[in-house]
Amino acid sequence: MGEIIEFPAYKEAKEKLIELKKTLAELVFEKDNLKFVICENIKTQYMLNFGSLEYNFYKAYCKYLRLRRKKEMIHANMYHGYS
């Protein structure tokens, strides 16, 4: 008389819940692996391949801006009669 009877619907729902928890854990692991390992590897590889090119481009652009400003200052000096 002291036996506990599980309803079939409850047992099925419980098994389904366990299965969904496993699936969720696998998906969270996969997301973390992609975010913290694969993406970081891709970012590192990109920086190794293109980082120096971007740096050289930025350096040349800064030099261009300095020269352009110098030209503007020279023109302003010439046209306003400052010497």
Buried (B, 14 or more C-beta within 10 A) or exposed (E): EEEEEEEEEEEEEEEEEEEEEEEEEEEEEEEEEEEEEEEEEEEEEEEEEEEEEEEEEEEEEEEEEEEEEEEEEEEEEEEEEEE
